[in-house]
């Protein structure tokens, strides 16, 4: 296993264990199976384990596994405060104390604001005393490093990075999201500030493996260097020195062993020009299946009414290659789970966006199509509920 350094010098495994998708049976985590896989991961050198308050059963499962195998001092736990559920300063302590109990520990190594979506959400937490709370918990040794996880656009990500002296951050990033979400620009900005970056969704929910179009699969199979689609996706990430840890939700021994093999042989800057060209061609093929030819350039932004147009088209395009419900829920997460909604319902058809689009997309018409596909009535209701929660 290879390691990269966090801000305080801690060496963390470049492959992190994402504990959101531990094998479940009948709605309950299969603790015995998870234990075998997690212990094998530790023996293979993985020391970064990521969970969250809202990952059903995850905190309890890994807490039990670490305690009964006496391996807490061999690993680092990353957990997340569900700030969107916090309505008072007392609630911060309530959730944190509950997490310590579930994890059967007295401290959390890496603590994140979960899905911090915009600067207004962070300002609200500051009003509730989050900065003072962080300082107190750090002085007690209950928290070592503080960060945030993020889904959204690059500019918002950069604004959040500058809003506090963060120790690390976590973003969705892969070669399809190179110029969307926080994107390469956000990653490199974090690196310029000396902020380590944790990567989630390295395979874009399977789209870069099982849901890949056949022509893209053939291109990879015919390439001179023989690697799986998953290995190319992982190596593309670890080729970048700004990437500290890549999380993988491993729930089989075969997946674990393969990912560790890849992680143990990757170094930054190893990609050749031909390798980069391959990834570019694969990305172009995947994007050719898109409904809308949006490149995520953001020339259409800002929308006068606050609609995140690139996010809408990105999710609309993904809808036809990935799990539809998963994409719809992520669209809500990106656009509605924050103070100021940025979903398509706010579009008034002014057309300003179309005057700036270098791809000459009929944005107003395509937003209508995207809205029908992404926001059927039940999902629209979830969007409204999400926004109400965010504004409480």
C-alpha positions in Angstrom: 0.0 0.0 0.0 1.1 3.5 -0.7 0.5 6.5 1.5 0.1 10.3 1.1 0.2 12.9 3.9 -2.6 14.8 5.5 -2.0 18.4 6.7 -0.7 17.4 10.1 1.7 14.9 8.7 -0.4 11.8 9.2 0.2 9.2 6.5 -3.1 7.8 5.1 -3.5 5.0 2.6 -4.1 6.3 -0.9 -7.0 3.8 -1.0 -9.7 4.5 1.6 -12.5 2.2 2.7 -15.9 3.7 2.0 -18.3 2.2 4.6 -21.6 3.3 3.1 -22.1 0.1 1.1 -21.2 -2.6 3.5 -23.1 -5.8 2.5 -26.6 -5.9 4.0 -29.2 -8.7 4.3 -32.8 -8.0 5.2 -32.0 -4.4 5.8 -29.2 -5.2 8.3 -25.4 -5.1 7.7 -23.9 -8.5 7.5 -21.4 -7.9 10.4 -19.5 -11.1 10.0 -18.8 -10.6 6.3 -18.0 -6.9 6.8 -15.6 -7.9 9.6 -13.6 -10.3 7.4 -13.3 -7.7 4.6 -12.4 -4.8 6.9 -9.7 -6.9 8.8 -8.3 -8.0 5.5 -8.2 -4.4 4.3 -6.3 -3.4 7.5 -3.8 -6.2 7.0 -3.3 -5.0 3.4 -2.4 -1.6 4.6 -5.7 0.4 4.4 -5.9 2.8 7.3 -8.6 5.3 6.3 -12.3 4.3 6.9 -15.1 6.7 5.9 -18.6 6.6 7.4 -21.4 9.1 8.2 -24.3 9.5 10.6 -26.8 8.9 7.9 -25.2 5.7 6.5 -27.7 3.2 8.0 -25.9 0.9 10.5 -22.4 1.8 9.2 -21.1 3.6 12.3 -22.4 0.9 14.7 -20.9 -1.9 12.5 -17.4 -0.5 12.1 -17.4 0.5 15.8 -18.1 -3.0 16.8 -15.6 -4.5 14.4 -12.8 -2.1 15.6 -13.5 -2.6 19.2 -13.7 -6.4 19.3 -10.6 -6.7 17.2 -8.7 -4.1 19.2 -7.5 -2.3 16.1 -8.7 1.3 16.7 -5.1 2.5 17.1 -4.2 1.1 13.7 -6.7 3.1 11.7 -8.2 6.5 11.1 -11.9 7.1 11.2 -13.6 9.8 9.0 -17.1 10.7 10.1 -19.5 13.4 9.2 -21.8 15.9 11.1 -25.3 16.0 9.5 -25.3 19.8 9.7 -28.5 19.9 7.7 -30.3 18.2 10.6 -28.8 20.6 13.2 -31.2 23.3 14.4 -29.4 24.5 17.6 -25.9 24.6 19.1 -27.0 21.8 21.5 -27.8 19.6 18.6 -24.2 19.6 17.4 -23.1 18.0 20.6 -26.1 15.6 20.5 -25.2 14.2 17.1 -21.4 14.1 17.8 -21.9 12.3 21.2 -24.2 9.8 19.4 -21.5 9.2 16.8 -18.8 8.5 19.5 -21.2 6.0 21.1 -21.9 4.2 17.9 -18.2 4.1 16.9 -17.2 3.0 20.5 -14.4 5.5 20.5 -13.4 8.7 22.3 -12.3 10.6 19.3 -12.8 11.0 15.5 -9.7 11.5 13.5 -11.2 13.3 10.5 -14.5 15.1 11.0 -16.5 16.6 8.1 -19.5 18.8 7.6 -21.5 16.4 5.5 -22.6 17.7 2.1 -21.8 21.3 2.8 -23.6 22.8 -0.2 -23.2 26.6 -0.1 -21.7 29.5 1.9 -25.0 30.4 3.5 -25.2 26.9 5.1 -21.7 27.4 6.5 -22.7 30.9 7.8 -25.7 29.4 9.5 -23.5 26.9 11.3 -21.2 29.7 12.3 -24.2 31.5 13.9 -24.8 28.3 15.9 -21.3 28.4 17.2 -19.7 25.7 15.1 -16.2 27.3 15.1 -16.2 27.6 18.9 -17.5 24.0 19.1 -14.7 22.7 16.8 -12.0 24.5 18.9 -13.4 23.1 22.1 -13.6 19.5 20.8 -10.1 19.8 19.3 -8.7 21.0 22.6 -10.3 18.0 24.3 -8.8 15.6 21.7 -12.2 14.5 20.5 -11.5 15.7 17.0 -8.2 15.9 15.2 -8.8 17.4 11.8 -11.8 19.2 10.4 -13.1 19.2 6.8 -16.2 19.2 4.6 -17.7 17.0 1.9 -19.1 18.7 -1.2 -21.4 18.2 -4.2 -21.9 21.3 -6.3 -20.1 23.7 -8.7 -16.5 24.8 -8.8 -17.0 28.4 -7.8 -19.0 27.5 -4.7 -16.4 24.9 -3.7 -13.6 27.5 -3.9 -15.7 30.0 -1.9 -16.1 27.4 0.8 -12.4 26.5 0.8 -11.7 30.2 1.5 -14.3 30.5 4.2 -12.5 28.6 6.9 -9.0 27.2 7.7 -10.0 23.6 6.7 -7.6 20.7 7.2 -9.0 18.7 4.3 -12.0 18.3 2.0 -13.9 15.6 0.2 -15.2 15.9 -3.4 -16.8 13.9 -6.1 -14.2 13.6 -8.8 -13.4 11.3 -11.7 -12.5 11.8 -15.4 -16.2 12.5 -16.3 -16.3 15.2 -13.6 -13.0 16.8 -14.5 -14.7 20.1 -15.3 -18.0 19.7 -13.3 -18.6 19.5 -9.6 -15.5 20.8 -7.8 -13.6 19.7 -10.8 -9.9 19.8 -11.6 -9.8 23.6 -11.0 -11.2 23.0 -7.5 -8.8 20.2 -6.8 -5.8 22.2 -7.9 -6.9 25.2 -5.9 -7.2 23.0 -2.8 -3.7 21.7 -3.5 -2.4 25.3 -3.9 -3.7 26.0 -0.4 -2.1 22.8 1.0 -5.5 21.2 1.7 -5.5 17.4 1.1 -8.4 16.2 -1.0 -10.4 13.0 -0.4 -12.1 11.6 -3.5 -15.6 10.0 -3.6 -17.4 8.5 -6.6 -14.1 7.5 -8.4 -16.1 5.2 -10.8 -19.1 7.6 -11.0 -21.5 5.0 -9.5 -20.4 2.3 -11.9 -20.8 4.4 -15.0 -17.0 4.1 -15.7 -17.2 0.3 -15.4 -20.5 -1.7 -15.8 -22.5 1.1 -17.4 -19.9 2.1 -19.9 -21.0 2.1 -23.6 -19.6 -0.8 -25.7 -17.4 1.3 -28.0 -15.7 2.7 -24.9 -15.2 -0.8 -23.5 -13.7 -1.9 -26.9 -11.3 1.1 -27.0 -9.9 0.1 -23.5 -9.7 -3.6 -24.5 -7.8 -2.8 -27.7 -5.3 -0.4 -26.0 -1.7 -1.5 -25.9 -1.6 -1.4 -22.1 -4.0 -4.0 -20.7 -6.0 -2.7 -17.8 -9.6 -2.9 -16.7 -11.9 0.1 -17.0 -11.9 0.4 -13.2 -8.1 0.4 -13.1 -7.8 3.2 -15.7 -10.3 5.3 -13.6 -8.3 4.8 -10.4 -5.0 5.4 -12.0 -6.2 8.6 -13.6 -7.0 9.9 -10.1 -3.7 8.8 -8.5 -1.8 10.2 -11.4 -2.6 13.6 -9.9 -0.5 14.7 -6.9 -3.4 16.7 -5.5 -5.4 13.6 -4.8 -4.7 12.3 -1.3 -7.2 9.4 -0.7 -9.6 7.7 -3.1 -12.6 6.1 -1.4 -14.0 2.8 -2.6 -17.1 1.1 -1.3 -15.6 -2.3 -1.3 -18.0 -5.2 -0.4 -16.2 -8.3 -1.7 -12.8 -9.8 -1.1 -12.1 -9.8 -4.9 -12.8 -6.1 -5.2 -10.7 -5.4 -2.2 -7.7 -7.4 -3.4 -7.9 -5.8 -6.9 -8.1 -2.3 -5.6 -5.2 -2.8 -3.2 -3.1 -4.2 -6.1 -3.8 -1.1 -8.1 -3.3 1.3 -5.2 0.1 -0.3 -4.4 1.5 0.4 -7.9 0.3 3.9 -8.7 2.4 7.1 -8.6 1.6 10.7 -9.5 2.8 11.8 -13.0 3.1 8.3 -14.5 0.5 8.7 -17.2 1.9 9.0 -20.7 0.5 11.2 -23.4 -1.1 8.1 -25.0 -2.7 7.2 -21.7 -4.2 10.7 -21.4 -5.4 10.5 -25.0 -7.1 7.1 -24.2 -9.0 8.6 -21.3 -10.0 11.6 -23.4 -11.3 9.3 -26.2 -13.2 7.2 -23.7 -14.8 10.3 -22.1 -15.8 11.6 -25.6 -17.5 8.3 -26.4 -19.4 8.3 -23.1 -20.4 11.9 -23.6 -21.5 11.2 -27.1 -24.4 9.2 -25.6 -25.5 12.4 -23.9 -28.9 13.9 -24.6 -27.5 17.4 -24.4 -24.0 18.4 -25.6 -23.2 20.5 -22.6 -19.5 20.6 -21.8 -19.9 22.2 -18.4 -18.0 25.3 -19.4 -20.5 27.5 -17.4 -20.6 30.3 -19.9 -24.4 30.3 -19.4 -23.9 31.1 -15.8 -24.9 32.9 -13.6 -28.6 32.4 -14.3 -30.6 35.5 -13.2 -32.9 33.2 -11.3 -30.2 31.0 -9.8 -30.7 27.8 -11.9 -27.6 25.6 -12.0 -27.9 24.8 -15.7 -24.7 22.7 -16.1 -25.8 20.6 -13.1 -29.2 20.0 -14.7 -27.7 18.9 -18.0 -25.0 16.7 -16.3 -27.6 14.8 -14.3 -30.0 14.6 -17.3 -27.2 13.0 -19.4 -26.3 10.6 -16.7 -29.9 9.5 -16.4 -29.7 7.3 -19.4 -26.5 5.4 -18.4 -26.9 5.1 -14.6 -29.4 4.2 -12.0 -32.3 6.6 -12.6 -33.4 7.0 -9.0 -29.8 7.5 -7.8 -29.2 10.3 -10.4 -32.5 12.0 -9.5 -31.7 11.9 -5.8 -28.3 13.4 -6.4 -29.9 16.1 -8.5 -32.0 17.0 -5.4 -28.9 16.9 -3.3 -27.0 19.3 -5.5 -29.7 21.8 -6.2 -32.3 21.6 -3.4 -30.6 20.7 -0.2 -29.4 24.2 0.4 -30.7 27.6 1.3 -31.1 29.0 -2.2 -32.5 26.4 -4.6 -30.9 26.1 -8.0 -33.1 23.5 -9.6 -34.9 23.9 -12.9 -38.2 24.9 -11.4 -36.8 28.4 -11.1 -36.3 28.9 -14.8 -38.6 31.7 -16.3 -37.4 31.2 -19.9 -35.7 34.6 -20.2 -33.1 33.1 -22.7 -30.1 35.0 -21.3 -28.2 31.7 -21.0 -28.6 30.9 -24.7 -26.8 34.1 -25.8 -23.6 32.9 -24.1 -23.6 29.2 -24.9 -20.7 28.3 -27.1 -22.4 25.0 -28.0 -25.5 26.9 -29.2 -27.7 24.7 -27.1 -31.4 25.5 -27.0 -31.1 25.7 -23.3 -34.7 26.6 -22.5 -36.1 23.7 -24.5 -33.6 21.2 -23.1 -34.3 22.3 -19.5 -38.0 21.5 -20.1 -37.0 18.0 -21.3 -34.6 17.6 -18.4 -37.2 18.7 -15.9 -39.7 16.1 -17.2 -37.1 13.4 -16.9 -35.4 14.4 -13.6 -38.3 15.8 -11.6 -41.4 13.6 -12.0 -44.0 14.4 -9.3 -42.7 12.2 -6.5 -39.2 13.4 -7.0 -40.4 17.0 -7.1 -42.1 16.5 -3.7 -38.8 15.2 -2.3 -37.0 18.3 -3.7 -39.5 20.6 -1.9 -39.0 18.7 1.3 -35.2 18.8 1.0 -35.3 22.6 0.6 -37.7 23.0 3.6 -35.2 21.0 5.7 -32.3 23.2 4.5 -34.2 26.4 5.4 -35.3 25.4 8.9 
